[in-house]
Amino acid sequence: MTDMMHVARRMVSPTPGTPPGTQPPAGVTLGVQCARFSTTASAGYRTARWIDGERVGVDPMTVETQHDMASVTKVLATTACLMRLVSDGLVGLEDPVRLYLSGFSDGAREAVTVRDLLLHRGGLKEWYPLYLATTEPEEAHRLVETLPLGFTPGSARHYSDLGFILLGRIVASATGLDLASAAEELIHRPLQLTSTRYARPAGPNVATGARDDRIEATMIDSQVPYEVPFHSTDFAGWRVRPVHGEVADGNAYHAFGGVSGHAGLFSTVPDLLRFGAALAAFEDHEELWHPSVVAEFFAPGPDAGQSLGFRRYQMRVADKTYTVLGHPGYVGCAVGFVPGREIALALGSNRLLVNETPVPTDVLWAELLQAAGEEIERRCR
């Protein structure tokens, strides 16, 4: 049994390290790759049912299980597409958003740039349940462009799904394609990410993303963590069944038909490793993007833990600390890589398939970062 298998089994078992009051995911798949080895491991279940209030696993999680990427979509599609488009001169980081989206053009919006949105400094609200206002994609997009800003643009980082919805629209505007087709043509096909697609999984081996829509309904009624002018009773389309083979994110599913810049992709851990490996060795892929452009996307700041589109993490290997770039997703997945070091990391889980508070994705990711550092040290001495 590999060390990664031990880690995977530990992640799906209640342990003293599990945050109090939380329940571990039903299943996980882990992936670690570097110059000398590539390893994956799965444990637990991709689907479950409830008997007398207790979760009972049904179908086993496997390495090839399809996962709802949630916000991993922000890098696996949107940011990666923008790296290509900036490299090709079709989009400029300092371009105002209004150059591509004419509706985003009054008041403080005038000066918001593509760079601002990638850094989550565009002043947009963090989240807004668009589908409570409209379930028509074009109307929902217009609403994102015209909603009052929540913050002064450029003043501080406020992680925003709405900003990445706009970035997805910029990709579509610059290419003349819908976002799903643009991501397929610019990134997924060239990198042979054959199990990565928008709106629905590529096959039947899929992890259930959530028990139902209760999480967003609770957010709306509790007004935590964001205040919105709605009540859950304002919407008749709540899913009261397991979210299986559908995007869990409410805006992506109910408002945009599963295709958006902030969420909507399904993928597998092997595809995430392939994607991470390509970014780690970005200088070997000049047919996709210019190295100087990628280096700018990977550069830190101005806010701690943030690059252009990517989040920044630390991983310890022996006596060295490496910066890992990547992104987590709310459903329980994450991707990461170390530029220039041939290191790629991937996490797949269905952490929302619980009857208690789920373990945060960041906790699972931190555990994988630590385990990956130990595995790389052990096998690459």
C-alpha positions as CSV (number, residue, x, y, z in Angstrom):
1,M,0.0,0.0,0.0
2,T,1.4,3.4,-1.0
3,D,1.8,6.3,1.4
4,M,-0.8,8.2,-0.6
5,M,-3.3,5.4,-0.1
6,H,-2.8,5.8,3.7
7,V,-3.4,9.5,3.3
8,A,-6.6,9.0,1.2
9,R,-8.0,6.5,3.7
10,R,-7.2,8.9,6.6
11,M,-9.0,11.7,4.8
12,V,-12.3,9.8,4.7
13,S,-12.1,8.6,8.3
14,P,-12.9,10.6,11.4
15,T,-9.6,11.4,13.0
16,P,-8.3,13.6,15.9
17,G,-7.2,16.0,13.2
18,T,-10.6,16.5,11.7
19,P,-12.0,19.9,12.6
20,P,-14.5,19.6,15.5
21,G,-18.1,19.4,14.4
22,T,-17.3,18.4,10.9
23,Q,-17.7,15.2,8.9
24,P,-15.0,13.9,6.5
25,P,-15.9,13.5,2.8
26,A,-17.4,10.3,1.5
27,G,-14.5,9.7,-0.8
28,V,-11.3,11.2,-2.1
29,T,-8.8,10.8,-4.9
30,L,-5.3,12.2,-4.6
31,G,-2.6,12.7,-7.2
32,V,1.0,13.7,-6.9
33,Q,3.5,14.0,-9.8
34,C,7.1,15.1,-10.2
35,A,10.0,14.3,-12.4
36,R,10.7,10.9,-11.0
37,F,7.2,9.5,-10.3
38,S,3.5,9.9,-10.6
39,T,1.1,8.4,-8.1
40,T,-2.6,8.4,-7.5
41,A,-4.8,6.9,-4.8
42,S,-8.5,6.7,-4.0
43,A,-10.5,5.8,-0.9
44,G,-14.2,5.9,0.1
45,Y,-17.2,6.3,-2.0
46,R,-18.4,8.6,-4.9
47,T,-22.1,8.1,-4.1
48,A,-24.0,7.5,-0.8
49,R,-27.4,7.1,0.6
50,W,-28.8,7.8,4.1
51,I,-30.3,5.1,6.3
52,D,-31.7,6.3,9.6
53,G,-29.8,9.5,9.2
54,E,-26.5,7.8,8.7
55,R,-24.4,8.1,5.5
56,V,-23.8,4.8,3.8
57,G,-21.4,4.6,0.9
58,V,-22.6,3.0,-2.3
59,D,-20.3,3.2,-5.4
60,P,-16.5,3.3,-4.7
61,M,-14.4,6.3,-5.5
62,T,-11.9,5.6,-8.2
63,V,-9.0,7.5,-9.8
64,E,-11.1,8.0,-13.0
65,T,-14.1,9.4,-11.1
66,Q,-15.5,12.6,-12.6
67,H,-15.7,15.5,-10.1
68,D,-17.5,18.8,-10.1
69,M,-14.6,21.3,-10.3
70,A,-16.6,24.3,-8.9
71,S,-14.1,27.1,-8.6
72,V,-11.2,25.1,-10.0
73,T,-13.0,26.2,-13.2
74,K,-11.5,29.6,-12.6
75,V,-8.0,28.4,-13.5
76,L,-8.8,25.2,-15.5
77,A,-10.8,27.3,-18.0
78,T,-10.9,31.0,-17.5
79,T,-7.4,31.9,-16.4
80,A,-5.7,29.4,-18.7
81,C,-7.7,30.8,-21.7
82,L,-6.7,34.3,-20.8
83,M,-3.0,33.4,-20.6
84,R,-3.4,32.2,-24.2
85,L,-5.4,35.3,-25.3
86,V,-2.9,37.7,-23.7
87,S,0.0,35.7,-25.3
88,D,-1.7,36.1,-28.7
89,G,-2.4,39.8,-28.3
90,L,-6.2,39.3,-28.3
91,V,-6.6,40.6,-24.7
92,G,-4.6,43.0,-22.7
93,L,-4.3,42.8,-19.0
94,E,-4.6,46.6,-18.7
95,D,-7.6,46.7,-21.0
96,P,-10.8,48.1,-19.4
97,V,-13.5,45.5,-19.0
98,R,-15.9,47.8,-20.9
99,L,-13.8,47.2,-24.0
100,Y,-15.3,43.7,-24.2
101,L,-18.5,44.1,-22.2
102,S,-20.2,47.4,-23.1
103,G,-22.7,47.1,-20.3
104,F,-20.0,47.3,-17.7
105,S,-19.3,51.0,-18.4
106,D,-20.6,53.6,-16.0
107,G,-19.2,55.2,-12.9
108,A,-16.4,53.4,-11.1
109,R,-16.7,50.5,-13.6
110,E,-15.0,52.6,-16.3
111,A,-11.5,52.0,-14.9
112,V,-11.8,48.3,-13.9
113,T,-9.4,46.3,-16.0
114,V,-8.9,42.6,-16.8
115,R,-6.0,42.6,-14.4
116,D,-8.2,43.9,-11.6
117,L,-10.7,41.0,-12.1
118,L,-7.9,38.4,-12.1
119,L,-6.7,39.8,-8.8
120,H,-10.2,40.0,-7.3
121,R,-9.7,43.8,-7.1
122,G,-12.5,44.8,-9.4
123,G,-14.8,46.0,-6.7
124,L,-17.5,43.4,-7.4
125,K,-19.6,41.8,-4.8
126,E,-18.3,38.4,-3.7
127,W,-21.5,36.5,-4.5
128,Y,-25.1,37.2,-5.5
129,P,-27.8,34.6,-6.3
130,L,-28.5,35.7,-9.8
131,Y,-31.0,32.9,-10.4
132,L,-33.4,34.4,-7.9
133,A,-33.7,37.4,-10.3
134,T,-33.6,35.5,-13.6
135,T,-32.8,32.0,-15.0
136,E,-32.2,33.4,-18.5
137,P,-28.4,33.3,-19.2
138,E,-28.3,36.6,-21.2
139,E,-30.3,38.4,-18.6
140,A,-28.2,37.0,-15.8
141,H,-25.0,38.2,-17.6
142,R,-26.5,41.7,-18.0
143,L,-27.3,41.7,-14.3
144,V,-23.7,40.9,-13.4
145,E,-22.6,43.9,-15.5
146,T,-25.1,46.3,-13.9
147,L,-25.2,45.2,-10.2
148,P,-23.9,48.0,-7.9
149,L,-20.3,47.5,-7.0
150,G,-19.7,46.3,-3.5
151,F,-16.3,48.0,-3.0
152,T,-14.0,50.7,-4.5
153,P,-12.2,49.1,-7.4
154,G,-8.5,48.6,-6.8
155,S,-8.7,49.3,-3.1
156,A,-8.5,45.7,-1.8
157,R,-8.9,42.0,-2.7
158,H,-12.5,40.7,-2.4
159,Y,-12.7,37.2,-3.8
160,S,-15.5,37.4,-6.3
161,D,-17.4,34.8,-8.3
162,L,-19.0,37.7,-10.2
163,G,-15.6,39.0,-11.4
164,F,-14.8,35.6,-12.9
165,I,-18.2,35.4,-14.5
166,L,-17.2,38.6,-16.3
167,L,-13.8,37.2,-17.2
168,G,-15.5,34.2,-18.8
169,R,-17.6,36.6,-20.9
170,I,-14.4,38.4,-21.9
171,V,-13.0,35.1,-23.2
172,A,-16.1,34.5,-25.2
173,S,-16.0,38.1,-26.6
174,A,-12.4,38.0,-27.6
175,T,-12.7,34.6,-29.3
176,G,-16.1,34.9,-30.8
177,L,-16.9,31.5,-29.3
178,D,-19.0,30.4,-26.4
179,L,-16.9,29.8,-23.3
180,A,-17.2,26.0,-23.4
181,S,-16.0,25.9,-27.0
182,A,-13.2,28.4,-26.3
183,A,-11.9,26.4,-23.4
184,E,-12.0,23.2,-25.4
185,E,-10.2,24.8,-28.4
186,L,-7.6,26.9,-26.5
187,I,-6.8,24.6,-23.5
188,H,-8.5,21.2,-23.1
189,R,-7.9,19.8,-26.6
190,P,-4.3,20.9,-26.9
191,L,-3.4,19.5,-23.5
192,Q,-5.5,16.3,-24.2
193,L,-7.7,16.8,-21.2
194,T,-10.2,14.3,-22.6
195,S,-12.3,14.0,-19.4
196,T,-12.7,17.8,-18.9
197,R,-15.9,19.4,-20.1
198,Y,-18.5,21.9,-19.1
199,A,-22.0,21.3,-17.7
200,R,-22.0,17.5,-17.4
201,P,-19.4,14.8,-16.8
202,A,-17.7,12.9,-19.6
203,G,-18.9,9.5,-18.3
204,P,-21.1,7.7,-15.8
205,N,-18.3,7.3,-13.1
206,V,-19.2,10.6,-11.3
207,A,-19.1,11.7,-7.7
208,T,-22.3,13.1,-6.3
209,G,-21.6,16.8,-5.7
210,A,-24.1,17.6,-2.9
211,R,-27.1,16.2,-1.2
212,D,-29.3,19.0,-2.7
213,D,-29.4,22.8,-2.9
214,R,-29.8,23.3,0.9
215,I,-26.4,25.0,1.3
216,E,-27.3,28.0,-0.9
217,A,-30.9,28.2,0.4
218,T,-29.5,28.4,3.9
219,M,-27.0,31.1,2.8
220,I,-29.8,33.2,1.5
221,D,-32.1,32.8,4.5
222,S,-29.3,33.3,7.1
223,Q,-27.7,36.2,5.1
224,V,-24.4,34.6,6.0
225,P,-21.8,35.2,4.8
226,Y,-23.3,37.7,2.3
227,E,-26.4,39.9,2.6
228,V,-28.8,39.5,-0.4
229,P,-32.3,41.0,-1.0
230,F,-34.0,37.6,-1.2
231,H,-35.5,34.7,0.7
232,S,-35.3,31.1,-0.3
233,T,-39.1,31.1,-0.9
234,D,-38.5,33.5,-3.8
235,F,-37.2,30.6,-5.9
236,A,-39.2,27.5,-7.0
237,G,-36.4,25.7,-8.7
238,W,-34.4,24.3,-5.7
239,R,-33.1,20.8,-6.2
240,V,-34.4,18.6,-3.4
241,R,-32.6,15.6,-4.7
242,P,-28.9,14.6,-4.8
243,V,-26.9,16.8,-7.2
244,H,-25.4,14.1,-9.3
245,G,-24.0,14.7,-12.8
246,E,-25.0,18.4,-12.5
247,V,-23.1,21.4,-11.4
248,A,-23.6,22.1,-7.7
249,D,-23.0,25.9,-7.9
250,G,-26.4,27.6,-8.1
251,N,-25.5,30.4,-10.5
252,A,-23.6,28.1,-12.8
253,Y,-26.5,25.6,-12.9
254,H,-29.7,27.6,-12.5
255,A,-28.6,30.8,-14.3
256,F,-26.0,29.7,-16.9
257,G,-26.9,26.2,-17.9
258,G,-23.7,24.8,-16.4
259,V,-21.2,27.1,-18.3
260,S,-19.6,30.0,-16.6
261,G,-16.2,31.6,-15.9
262,H,-16.4,30.9,-12.2
263,A,-17.7,27.3,-12.2
264,G,-19.2,24.6,-14.4
265,L,-16.4,22.2,-15.3
266,F,-16.2,18.5,-14.6
267,S,-12.9,16.7,-14.7
268,T,-10.7,14.0,-13.2
269,V,-7.6,13.8,-11.0
270,P,-5.5,12.5,-14.0
271,D,-6.6,15.5,-16.1
272,L,-5.8,17.9,-13.3
273,L,-2.3,16.4,-13.0
274,R,-1.9,16.7,-16.8
275,F,-3.0,20.4,-16.6
276,G,-0.7,21.1,-13.6
277,A,2.2,19.4,-15.2
278,A,1.8,21.6,-18.4
279,L,1.8,24.8,-16.3
280,A,4.7,23.6,-14.2
281,A,6.7,23.1,-17.5
282,F,5.1,26.2,-19.2
283,E,8.3,27.0,-21.1
284,D,7.9,23.8,-23.0
285,H,4.5,24.9,-24.3
286,E,5.3,28.1,-26.3
287,E,2.7,27.0,-28.8
288,L,0.0,27.8,-26.2
289,W,1.4,30.8,-24.3
290,H,4.4,33.1,-24.2
291,P,6.7,32.4,-21.2
292,S,6.9,36.1,-20.3
293,V,3.1,36.3,-20.1
294,V,2.9,33.2,-18.0
295,A,5.6,34.5,-15.7
296,E,3.5,37.6,-15.2
297,F,0.4,35.6,-14.4
298,F,2.5,33.6,-11.9
299,A,4.0,36.6,-10.1
300,P,2.9,37.3,-6.5
301,G,0.8,40.1,-5.3
302,P,-0.1,42.7,-4.5
303,D,-2.2,40.7,-2.0
304,A,-0.7,37.8,-0.1
305,G,-1.7,34.4,-1.5
306,Q,-2.8,35.7,-4.8
307,S,-1.4,35.9,-8.3
308,L,-3.3,36.7,-11.6
309,G,-6.1,34.2,-11.4
310,F,-4.1,31.7,-9.2
311,R,-3.9,31.2,-5.5
312,R,-0.5,30.7,-3.8
313,Y,0.4,28.1,-1.2
314,Q,3.5,26.8,0.5
315,M,4.8,23.2,0.4
316,R,7.7,22.0,2.4
317,V,10.1,19.4,0.8
318,A,13.0,18.5,3.0
319,D,14.7,21.8,3.9
320,K,13.2,23.7,1.0
321,T,9.9,25.6,0.7
322,Y,8.2,25.7,-2.7
323,T,5.5,28.0,-3.8
324,V,2.5,26.1,-5.2
325,L,0.1,27.9,-7.5
326,G,-3.4,26.6,-8.1
327,H,-7.0,26.9,-7.0
328,P,-9.5,25.1,-4.8
329,G,-13.2,24.4,-5.5
330,Y,-16.1,24.5,-3.0
331,V,-17.3,20.9,-3.8
332,G,-13.9,19.6,-2.7
333,C,-11.4,19.6,-5.5
334,A,-8.1,21.5,-6.1
335,V,-5.2,21.6,-8.5
336,G,-1.7,22.9,-7.9
337,F,1.7,23.0,-9.5
338,V,5.3,24.3,-8.9
339,P,6.6,26.2,-11.9
340,G,9.9,25.0,-13.1
341,R,9.9,22.0,-10.8
342,E,7.8,19.4,-12.7
343,I,5.6,19.1,-9.6
344,A,1.8,18.8,-10.0
345,L,-0.8,18.0,-7.4
346,A,-4.5,17.2,-7.6
347,L,-7.4,16.6,-5.2
348,G,-10.8,15.2,-5.9
349,S,-13.5,14.8,-3.2
350,N,-17.2,15.0,-2.6
351,R,-17.0,16.8,0.7
352,L,-20.5,18.2,0.6
353,L,-22.0,14.7,0.7
354,V,-22.4,14.8,4.4
355,N,-25.1,15.2,7.0
356,E,-23.1,17.4,9.2
357,T,-20.7,20.4,8.5
358,P,-18.3,19.3,5.8
359,V,-14.5,19.5,6.2
360,P,-13.4,22.6,4.3
361,T,-11.6,22.1,1.0
362,D,-8.6,24.1,2.3
363,V,-8.2,21.6,5.2
364,L,-8.1,18.6,2.7
365,W,-5.7,20.6,0.4
366,A,-3.4,21.5,3.3
367,E,-3.2,17.8,4.2
368,L,-2.3,16.8,0.6
369,L,0.3,19.5,0.4
370,Q,2.0,18.2,3.5
371,A,1.8,14.6,2.4
372,A,3.0,15.4,-1.1
373,G,6.0,17.2,0.3
374,E,6.9,14.1,2.3
375,E,6.3,11.8,-0.6
376,I,8.5,13.9,-2.9
377,E,11.2,14.0,-0.3
378,R,11.1,10.2,0.2
379,R,11.0,9.3,-3.5
380,C,13.2,12.0,-5.0
381,R,16.2,12.2,-2.7
